[in-house]
Structures are given as structure tokens and as C-alpha cells.
Amino acid sequence: MKRKPDILWVLVIIFGLGVVTTGYTQSLWERQSSEPTIVTQQP
């Protein structure tokens, strides 16, 4: 069972990336909501 730690590390890395991307998108959403939003319609 030498593969278990590798699978564990992969899950830890994926979870860490998920947390980082969630925090990044949340900060982007807060920045966009504070600015006046301009809605443009494509013809």
C-alpha cells in the first residue's frame, strides 16, 4: 500500500487549489459589486 500517501497528497493539493480559487473569485466578485456595473447587450 505505497500508493495511499500519494493519493492523499493529490487530494490535499486539489483541496488547497479549490480554497485558493474560491477566495480569489470571491474577492473578484466583491470588487465588481463595489464598482458600478455596466451591462452591454451584444447585437
N, CA, C and O atoms as a Tripos MOL2 file, in Angstrom:
@<TRIPOS>MOLECULE
protein
  172   171    43     0     0
PROTEIN
NO_CHARGES

@<TRIPOS>ATOM
      1 N           0.8400   -1.2000    0.0000 N.3       1 MET1
      2 CA          0.0000    0.0000    0.0000 C.3       1 MET1
      3 C           0.8790    1.2570    0.0000 C.2       1 MET1
      4 O           0.7660    2.1040    0.8850 O.2       1 MET1
      5 N           1.7350    1.3610   -0.9810 N.am      2 LYS2
      6 CA          2.5960    2.5470   -1.0510 C.3       2 LYS2
      7 C           1.9150    3.6960   -1.7810 C.2       2 LYS2
      8 O           2.4250    4.8170   -1.7790 O.2       2 LYS2
      9 N           0.7830    3.4370   -2.3990 N.am      3 ARG3
     10 CA          0.1240    4.4730   -3.1840 C.3       3 ARG3
     11 C          -0.7870    5.3630   -2.3450 C.2       3 ARG3
     12 O          -1.1890    6.4300   -2.8090 O.2       3 ARG3
     13 N          -1.1210    4.9560   -1.1300 N.am      4 LYS4
     14 CA         -2.0550    5.7490   -0.3200 C.3       4 LYS4
     15 C          -1.5380    7.1720   -0.0370 C.2       4 LYS4
     16 O          -2.2990    8.1200   -0.2310 O.2       4 LYS4
     17 N          -0.3030    7.3690    0.4060 N.am      5 PRO5
     18 CA          0.1530    8.7510    0.6610 C.3       5 PRO5
     19 C           0.1210    9.6170   -0.5940 C.2       5 PRO5
     20 O          -0.1570   10.8130   -0.5080 O.2       5 PRO5
     21 N           0.4030    9.0280   -1.7690 N.am      6 ASP6
     22 CA          0.3640    9.8170   -3.0000 C.3       6 ASP6
     23 C          -1.0520   10.3050   -3.2830 C.2       6 ASP6
     24 O          -1.2470   11.4640   -3.6500 O.2       6 ASP6
     25 N          -2.0430    9.4280   -3.1140 N.am      7 ILE7
     26 CA         -3.4370    9.8160   -3.3260 C.3       7 ILE7
     27 C          -3.8310   10.8860   -2.3100 C.2       7 ILE7
     28 O          -4.5620   11.8200   -2.6400 O.2       7 ILE7
     29 N          -3.3480   10.7500   -1.0820 N.am      8 LEU8
     30 CA         -3.6570   11.7320   -0.0400 C.3       8 LEU8
     31 C          -3.0810   13.0930   -0.4110 C.2       8 LEU8
     32 O          -3.7550   14.1120   -0.2610 O.2       8 LEU8
     33 N          -1.8360   13.1180   -0.8960 N.am      9 TRP9
     34 CA         -1.2210   14.3880   -1.2690 C.3       9 TRP9
     35 C          -1.9460   15.0250   -2.4460 C.2       9 TRP9
     36 O          -2.1120   16.2450   -2.4830 O.2       9 TRP9
     37 N          -2.3780   14.2160   -3.4050 N.am     10 VAL10
     38 CA         -3.1250   14.7530   -4.5490 C.3      10 VAL10
     39 C          -4.4240   15.3870   -4.0710 C.2      10 VAL10
     40 O          -4.7900   16.4680   -4.5310 O.2      10 VAL10
     41 N          -5.1200   14.7280   -3.1550 N.am     11 LEU11
     42 CA         -6.3610   15.3030   -2.6290 C.3      11 LEU11
     43 C          -6.0890   16.5900   -1.8600 C.2      11 LEU11
     44 O          -6.8640   17.5410   -1.9580 O.2      11 LEU11
     45 N          -5.0060   16.6340   -1.1000 N.am     12 VAL12
     46 CA         -4.6590   17.8450   -0.3500 C.3      12 VAL12
     47 C          -4.3570   18.9950   -1.3070 C.2      12 VAL12
     48 O          -4.7780   20.1270   -1.0670 O.2      12 VAL12
     49 N          -3.6370   18.7150   -2.3810 N.am     13 ILE13
     50 CA         -3.3010   19.7650   -3.3560 C.3      13 ILE13
     51 C          -4.5600   20.2610   -4.0600 C.2      13 ILE13
     52 O          -4.7310   21.4650   -4.2510 O.2      13 ILE13
     53 N          -5.4420   19.3370   -4.4460 N.am     14 ILE14
     54 CA         -6.6850   19.7430   -5.1150 C.3      14 ILE14
     55 C          -7.5500   20.5740   -4.1690 C.2      14 ILE14
     56 O          -8.1380   21.5720   -4.5850 O.2      14 ILE14
     57 N          -7.6290   20.1710   -2.9020 N.am     15 PHE15
     58 CA         -8.4160   20.9300   -1.9370 C.3      15 PHE15
     59 C          -7.8210   22.3200   -1.7220 C.2      15 PHE15
     60 O          -8.5520   23.3040   -1.6150 O.2      15 PHE15
     61 N          -6.4980   22.3960   -1.6590 N.am     16 GLY16
     62 CA         -5.8350   23.6930   -1.4880 C.3      16 GLY16
     63 C          -6.0860   24.6130   -2.6720 C.2      16 GLY16
     64 O          -6.3430   25.8040   -2.4970 O.2      16 GLY16
     65 N          -6.0100   24.0570   -3.8800 N.am     17 LEU17
     66 CA         -6.2820   24.8630   -5.0660 C.3      17 LEU17
     67 C          -7.7320   25.3380   -5.0770 C.2      17 LEU17
     68 O          -8.0110   26.4640   -5.4880 O.2      17 LEU17
     69 N          -8.6460   24.4970   -4.6330 N.am     18 GLY18
     70 CA        -10.0490   24.8920   -4.5630 C.3      18 GLY18
     71 C         -10.2640   26.0490   -3.6010 C.2      18 GLY18
     72 O         -11.0190   26.9790   -3.8850 O.2      18 GLY18
     73 N          -9.5910   25.9790   -2.4610 N.am     19 VAL19
     74 CA         -9.7290   27.0660   -1.4810 C.3      19 VAL19
     75 C          -9.1560   28.3640   -2.0430 C.2      19 VAL19
     76 O          -9.7460   29.4320   -1.8760 O.2      19 VAL19
     77 N          -8.0060   28.2690   -2.7080 N.am     20 VAL20
     78 CA         -7.3730   29.4770   -3.2580 C.3      20 VAL20
     79 C          -8.2410   30.0900   -4.3540 C.2      20 VAL20
     80 O          -8.4480   31.3040   -4.3770 O.2      20 VAL20
     81 N          -8.7490   29.2540   -5.2640 N.am     21 THR21
     82 CA         -9.5660   29.7980   -6.3540 C.3      21 THR21
     83 C         -10.8860   30.3530   -5.8320 C.2      21 THR21
     84 O         -11.3920   31.3420   -6.3620 O.2      21 THR21
     85 N         -11.4530   29.7240   -4.7950 N.am     22 THR22
     86 CA        -12.6870   30.2430   -4.2160 C.3      22 THR22
     87 C         -12.4600   31.6140   -3.5930 C.2      22 THR22
     88 O         -13.2620   32.5270   -3.7880 O.2      22 THR22
     89 N         -11.3800   31.7610   -2.8480 N.am     23 GLY23
     90 CA        -11.0620   33.0600   -2.2600 C.3      23 GLY23
     91 C         -10.7920   34.1160   -3.3150 C.2      23 GLY23
     92 O         -11.1890   35.2710   -3.1580 O.2      23 GLY23
     93 N         -10.1180   33.7260   -4.3940 N.am     24 TYR24
     94 CA         -9.8060   34.6760   -5.4650 C.3      24 TYR24
     95 C         -11.0700   35.1440   -6.1750 C.2      24 TYR24
     96 O         -11.2460   36.3400   -6.4080 O.2      24 TYR24
     97 N         -11.9540   34.2020   -6.5220 N.am     25 THR25
     98 CA        -13.1870   34.5910   -7.2140 C.3      25 THR25
     99 C         -14.0930   35.3960   -6.2940 C.2      25 THR25
    100 O         -14.7980   36.2940   -6.7530 O.2      25 THR25
    101 N         -14.0820   35.0840   -4.9990 N.am     26 GLN26
    102 CA        -14.9070   35.8400   -4.0660 C.3      26 GLN26
    103 C         -14.4190   37.2880   -3.9730 C.2      26 GLN26
    104 O         -15.2250   38.2160   -3.9100 O.2      26 GLN26
    105 N         -13.1030   37.4750   -3.9650 N.am     27 SER27
    106 CA        -12.5790   38.8410   -3.9220 C.3      27 SER27
    107 C         -12.8840   39.5740   -5.2230 C.2      27 SER27
    108 O         -13.1340   40.7800   -5.2120 O.2      27 SER27
    109 N         -12.8660   38.8580   -6.3410 N.am     28 LEU28
    110 CA        -13.2270   39.4930   -7.6130 C.3      28 LEU28
    111 C         -14.6870   39.9230   -7.6180 C.2      28 LEU28
    112 O         -15.0160   41.0160   -8.0780 O.2      28 LEU28
    113 N         -15.5710   39.0520   -7.1010 N.am     29 TRP29
    114 CA        -16.9910   39.3870   -7.0500 C.3      29 TRP29
    115 C         -17.2310   40.5980   -6.1550 C.2      29 TRP29
    116 O         -18.0440   41.4580   -6.4910 O.2      29 TRP29
    117 N         -16.5310   40.6780   -5.0150 N.am     30 GLU30
    118 CA        -16.7050   41.8190   -4.1220 C.3      30 GLU30
    119 C         -16.2060   43.0960   -4.7890 C.2      30 GLU30
    120 O         -16.8070   44.1570   -4.6220 O.2      30 GLU30
    121 N         -15.1190   43.0010   -5.5400 N.am     31 ARG31
    122 CA        -14.5810   44.1670   -6.2270 C.3      31 ARG31
    123 C         -15.5340   44.6290   -7.3300 C.2      31 ARG31
    124 O         -15.7250   45.8280   -7.5310 O.2      31 ARG31
    125 N         -16.1350   43.6580   -8.0490 N.am     32 GLN32
    126 CA        -17.0600   44.0190   -9.1240 C.3      32 GLN32
    127 C         -18.3600   44.5860   -8.5650 C.2      32 GLN32
    128 O         -18.9460   45.4830   -9.1710 O.2      32 GLN32
    129 N         -18.8190   44.0870   -7.4330 N.am     33 SER33
    130 CA        -20.0810   44.5840   -6.8870 C.3      33 SER33
    131 C         -19.9180   45.9860   -6.3160 C.2      33 SER33
    132 O         -20.8890   46.7400   -6.2510 O.2      33 SER33
    133 N         -18.6980   46.3500   -5.9000 N.am     34 SER34
    134 CA        -18.4900   47.6970   -5.3760 C.3      34 SER34
    135 C         -18.4120   48.7230   -6.5050 C.2      34 SER34
    136 O         -18.7400   49.8930   -6.3040 O.2      34 SER34
    137 N         -17.9830   48.2940   -7.6860 N.am     35 GLU35
    138 CA        -17.9330   49.2020   -8.8310 C.3      35 GLU35
    139 C         -19.2930   49.2640   -9.5160 C.2      35 GLU35
    140 O         -20.0670   48.3090   -9.4410 O.2      35 GLU35
    141 N         -19.5930   50.3720  -10.1800 N.am     36 PRO36
    142 CA        -20.8470   50.4210  -10.9520 C.3      36 PRO36
    143 C         -20.7740   49.4510  -12.1260 C.2      36 PRO36
    144 O         -19.8110   49.4570  -12.8930 O.2      36 PRO36
    145 N         -21.7850   48.6340  -12.2530 N.am     37 THR37
    146 CA        -21.7790   47.6230  -13.3050 C.3      37 THR37
    147 C         -22.4020   48.1970  -14.5690 C.2      37 THR37
    148 O         -23.4470   48.8460  -14.5260 O.2      37 THR37
    149 N         -21.7460   47.9470  -15.6850 N.am     38 ILE38
    150 CA        -22.2290   48.4010  -16.9860 C.3      38 ILE38
    151 C         -22.6760   47.1600  -17.7510 C.2      38 ILE38
    152 O         -21.8820   46.2530  -18.0030 O.2      38 ILE38
    153 N         -23.9490   47.1310  -18.1130 N.am     39 VAL39
    154 CA        -24.4760   45.9850  -18.8260 C.3      39 VAL39
    155 C         -24.5430   46.3220  -20.3000 C.2      39 VAL39
    156 O         -25.2280   47.2610  -20.7060 O.2      39 VAL39
    157 N         -23.8370   45.5600  -21.0860 N.am     40 THR40
    158 CA        -23.8640   45.7790  -22.5340 C.3      40 THR40
    159 C         -24.4980   44.5760  -23.1920 C.2      40 THR40
    160 O         -24.2200   43.4300  -22.8380 O.2      40 THR40
    161 N         -25.3540   44.8570  -24.1540 N.am     41 GLN41
    162 CA        -26.0210   43.7760  -24.8730 C.3      41 GLN41
    163 C         -25.3490   43.6010  -26.2230 C.2      41 GLN41
    164 O         -25.0970   44.5690  -26.9400 O.2      41 GLN41
    165 N         -25.0660   42.3610  -26.5530 N.am     42 GLN42
    166 CA        -24.4460   42.0690  -27.8520 C.3      42 GLN42
    167 C         -25.5280   42.0530  -28.9380 C.2      42 GLN42
    168 O         -26.5800   41.4440  -28.7430 O.2      42 GLN42
    169 N         -25.2850   42.7150  -30.0810 N.am     43 PRO43
    170 CA        -26.2920   42.7180  -31.1540 C.3      43 PRO43
    171 C         -26.3980   41.3510  -31.8130 C.2      43 PRO43
    172 O         -27.1940   41.1700  -32.7350 O.2      43 PRO43
@<TRIPOS>BOND
     1     1     2 1
     2     2     3 1
     3     3     4 2
     4     3     5 am
     5     5     6 1
     6     6     7 1
     7     7     8 2
     8     7     9 am
     9     9    10 1
    10    10    11 1
    11    11    12 2
    12    11    13 am
    13    13    14 1
    14    14    15 1
    15    15    16 2
    16    15    17 am
    17    17    18 1
    18    18    19 1
    19    19    20 2
    20    19    21 am
    21    21    22 1
    22    22    23 1
    23    23    24 2
    24    23    25 am
    25    25    26 1
    26    26    27 1
    27    27    28 2
    28    27    29 am
    29    29    30 1
    30    30    31 1
    31    31    32 2
    32    31    33 am
    33    33    34 1
    34    34    35 1
    35    35    36 2
    36    35    37 am
    37    37    38 1
    38    38    39 1
    39    39    40 2
    40    39    41 am
    41    41    42 1
    42    42    43 1
    43    43    44 2
    44    43    45 am
    45    45    46 1
    46    46    47 1
    47    47    48 2
    48    47    49 am
    49    49    50 1
    50    50    51 1
    51    51    52 2
    52    51    53 am
    53    53    54 1
    54    54    55 1
    55    55    56 2
    56    55    57 am
    57    57    58 1
    58    58    59 1
    59    59    60 2
    60    59    61 am
    61    61    62 1
    62    62    63 1
    63    63    64 2
    64    63    65 am
    65    65    66 1
    66    66    67 1
    67    67    68 2
    68    67    69 am
    69    69    70 1
    70    70    71 1
    71    71    72 2
    72    71    73 am
    73    73    74 1
    74    74    75 1
    75    75    76 2
    76    75    77 am
    77    77    78 1
    78    78    79 1
    79    79    80 2
    80    79    81 am
    81    81    82 1
    82    82    83 1
    83    83    84 2
    84    83    85 am
    85    85    86 1
    86    86    87 1
    87    87    88 2
    88    87    89 am
    89    89    90 1
    90    90    91 1
    91    91    92 2
    92    91    93 am
    93    93    94 1
    94    94    95 1
    95    95    96 2
    96    95    97 am
    97    97    98 1
    98    98    99 1
    99    99   100 2
   100    99   101 am
   101   101   102 1
   102   102   103 1
   103   103   104 2
   104   103   105 am
   105   105   106 1
   106   106   107 1
   107   107   108 2
   108   107   109 am
   109   109   110 1
   110   110   111 1
   111   111   112 2
   112   111   113 am
   113   113   114 1
   114   114   115 1
   115   115   116 2
   116   115   117 am
   117   117   118 1
   118   118   119 1
   119   119   120 2
   120   119   121 am
   121   121   122 1
   122   122   123 1
   123   123   124 2
   124   123   125 am
   125   125   126 1
   126   126   127 1
   127   127   128 2
   128   127   129 am
   129   129   130 1
   130   130   131 1
   131   131   132 2
   132   131   133 am
   133   133   134 1
   134   134   135 1
   135   135   136 2
   136   135   137 am
   137   137   138 1
   138   138   139 1
   139   139   140 2
   140   139   141 am
   141   141   142 1
   142   142   143 1
   143   143   144 2
   144   143   145 am
   145   145   146 1
   146   146   147 1
   147   147   148 2
   148   147   149 am
   149   149   150 1
   150   150   151 1
   151   151   152 2
   152   151   153 am
   153   153   154 1
   154   154   155 1
   155   155   156 2
   156   155   157 am
   157   157   158 1
   158   158   159 1
   159   159   160 2
   160   159   161 am
   161   161   162 1
   162   162   163 1
   163   163   164 2
   164   163   165 am
   165   165   166 1
   166   166   167 1
   167   167   168 2
   168   167   169 am
   169   169   170 1
   170   170   171 1
   171   171   172 2
@<TRIPOS>SUBSTRUCTURE
     1 MET1         2 RESIDUE 1 A MET
     2 LYS2         6 RESIDUE 1 A LYS
     3 ARG3        10 RESIDUE 1 A ARG
     4 LYS4        14 RESIDUE 1 A LYS
     5 PRO5        18 RESIDUE 1 A PRO
     6 ASP6        22 RESIDUE 1 A ASP
     7 ILE7        26 RESIDUE 1 A ILE
     8 LEU8        30 RESIDUE 1 A LEU
     9 TRP9        34 RESIDUE 1 A TRP
    10 VAL10       38 RESIDUE 1 A VAL
    11 LEU11       42 RESIDUE 1 A LEU
    12 VAL12       46 RESIDUE 1 A VAL
    13 ILE13       50 RESIDUE 1 A ILE
    14 ILE14       54 RESIDUE 1 A ILE
    15 PHE15       58 RESIDUE 1 A PHE
    16 GLY16       62 RESIDUE 1 A GLY
    17 LEU17       66 RESIDUE 1 A LEU
    18 GLY18       70 RESIDUE 1 A GLY
    19 VAL19       74 RESIDUE 1 A VAL
    20 VAL20       78 RESIDUE 1 A VAL
    21 THR21       82 RESIDUE 1 A THR
    22 THR22       86 RESIDUE 1 A THR
    23 GLY23       90 RESIDUE 1 A GLY
    24 TYR24       94 RESIDUE 1 A TYR
    25 THR25       98 RESIDUE 1 A THR
    26 GLN26      102 RESIDUE 1 A GLN
    27 SER27      106 RESIDUE 1 A SER
    28 LEU28      110 RESIDUE 1 A LEU
    29 TRP29      114 RESIDUE 1 A TRP
    30 GLU30      118 RESIDUE 1 A GLU
    31 ARG31      122 RESIDUE 1 A ARG
    32 GLN32      126 RESIDUE 1 A GLN
    33 SER33      130 RESIDUE 1 A SER
    34 SER34      134 RESIDUE 1 A SER
    35 GLU35      138 RESIDUE 1 A GLU
    36 PRO36      142 RESIDUE 1 A PRO
    37 THR37      146 RESIDUE 1 A THR
    38 ILE38      150 RESIDUE 1 A ILE
    39 VAL39      154 RESIDUE 1 A VAL
    40 THR40      158 RESIDUE 1 A THR
    41 GLN41      162 RESIDUE 1 A GLN
    42 GLN42      166 RESIDUE 1 A GLN
    43 PRO43      170 RESIDUE 1 A PRO
